[in-house]
Amino acid sequence: MTATDQPAAVALRRMTTASWTCQVIYVAATLGIPDILANRPQTSEALAAATGTHAPSLYRLLRAVASLGILEEDEARRFSLTPRGTLLRSDVPGSMRAWAILLGEPWFRSAWDNLPLSWSKTPSVRPLLVLRGTDEERERDLRWRVGRLCS
């Protein structure tokens, strides 16, 4: 690989690992980490106590979130929100918390898991989003799932 190929390779690597990034953000948003950090920096131990999670595992997650520019870690191993991370708080105008959670939900991700099947010529294996029931039941279920995230 030449030096000119490296930026393309880096960009492609970011694209192919985007699902990992989505999951890291999803877990942080679901746990409410940005809301907990709204007022002051905290250690992973304090955040683990507040979220009922395993402190060493949460520390690794927080480091991953920090690598995305959503959190910052200081010398005392305390984490704080960056301006980007503030958008994941539930109480700010323009919050993207519900969006981040929606994209990480297993039922939403499963639609993309079925994407390779959408190219099939066999109609029975073609659906992109697999929801059970009548059209009305599927629409009601989808509205409920999205509405739950926005409330």
C-alpha positions in Angstrom: 0.0 0.0 0.0 1.3 3.4 -0.9 1.2 6.5 1.2 -1.6 7.9 -1.0 -3.7 4.8 -0.4 -3.5 5.2 3.4 -6.1 7.9 3.8 -8.6 5.9 1.7 -7.8 2.8 3.8 -8.3 4.7 7.0 -11.6 6.1 5.8 -12.8 2.6 4.7 -11.8 1.1 8.0 -13.9 3.7 9.8 -16.8 2.9 7.5 -16.6 -0.8 8.1 -16.4 -0.5 11.9 -19.2 2.1 12.1 -21.5 -0.5 13.7 -19.0 -0.7 16.6 -19.1 3.1 17.0 -22.9 3.1 17.0 -23.0 0.4 19.7 -20.6 2.3 21.9 -22.7 5.5 21.6 -25.9 3.5 22.1 -24.7 1.9 25.4 -23.5 5.3 26.8 -26.8 7.0 25.8 -28.9 4.1 27.2 -27.0 4.2 30.5 -27.6 8.0 30.7 -23.9 8.7 31.0 -24.2 12.2 29.3 -27.0 13.2 31.7 -25.0 12.0 34.8 -21.9 14.0 33.6 -24.0 17.2 32.9 -22.8 19.0 36.0 -19.3 17.7 36.8 -16.6 15.2 35.8 -16.8 11.8 37.4 -14.7 8.7 37.7 -15.7 5.4 36.1 -16.3 4.1 39.7 -18.8 6.8 40.5 -20.5 6.4 37.1 -20.6 2.6 37.6 -22.3 3.1 41.0 -24.8 5.5 39.4 -25.6 3.2 36.6 -25.4 -0.2 38.4 -22.6 -1.4 36.1 -19.2 -3.1 36.5 -16.6 -0.4 37.0 -13.7 -1.9 35.1 -16.0 -2.8 32.1 -17.5 0.7 32.2 -14.1 2.3 32.2 -13.3 0.5 29.0 -16.5 1.7 27.5 -15.9 5.3 28.6 -12.4 5.2 27.0 -14.0 4.1 23.7 -16.6 6.9 24.0 -13.7 9.3 24.7 -11.9 8.1 21.6 -14.9 9.4 19.6 -14.6 12.9 21.0 -17.8 12.5 23.1 -16.1 12.5 26.5 -12.7 13.6 27.8 -10.6 11.9 30.4 -8.4 13.9 32.7 -5.3 12.9 34.6 -7.4 11.9 37.6 -9.3 9.4 35.4 -12.4 11.5 35.6 -14.7 11.8 32.5 -16.5 14.9 31.4 -18.7 15.8 28.4 -17.3 17.5 25.3 -19.6 19.8 23.2 -20.3 16.8 21.0 -21.2 14.7 24.0 -23.7 17.4 25.2 -25.9 16.5 22.3 -26.5 13.1 23.9 -28.0 14.7 27.0 -31.8 14.2 27.3 -32.5 17.8 28.4 -30.8 19.9 25.8 -32.4 21.5 22.7 -31.5 19.5 19.7 -30.7 16.4 21.7 -29.7 13.4 19.6 -30.0 10.9 22.5 -33.2 9.3 21.2 -31.7 9.0 17.7 -28.5 7.3 19.1 -30.7 4.9 21.0 -32.9 4.2 18.1 -30.0 3.3 15.8 -28.6 0.9 18.5 -31.8 -0.9 19.3 -31.5 -4.6 18.4 -34.9 -4.6 16.5 -33.6 -1.6 14.4 -30.2 -3.1 13.7 -31.8 -6.4 12.6 -33.3 -4.6 9.6 -29.8 -3.9 8.4 -28.7 -7.5 9.3 -31.3 -8.6 6.6 -30.0 -6.2 3.9 -28.1 -9.0 2.0 -31.4 -10.8 1.7 -33.1 -7.8 0.1 -31.3 -8.5 -3.2 -32.7 -12.0 -3.5 -35.1 -12.8 -6.4 -37.1 -15.0 -4.0 -39.8 -12.8 -2.5 -40.0 -14.9 0.7 -36.4 -13.9 1.7 -36.6 -10.3 0.5 -38.0 -8.3 3.5 -35.7 -5.6 4.8 -37.5 -5.1 8.1 -39.0 -8.2 9.6 -42.0 -7.4 11.8 -44.8 -9.8 12.4 -48.6 -9.3 12.0 -50.8 -7.3 9.6 -49.7 -4.0 8.1 -51.7 -2.1 10.8 -50.1 -4.1 13.6 -46.6 -3.6 12.1 -47.2 0.1 11.8 -48.6 0.4 15.3 -45.6 -1.6 16.7 -43.1 0.6 14.9 -44.8 3.8 16.0 -44.8 2.5 19.6 -41.1 1.6 19.5 -40.1 5.0 18.0 -42.5 6.9 20.3 -41.0 5.1 23.4 -37.6 6.5 22.5 -38.8 10.0 22.0 -40.7 10.2 25.3 
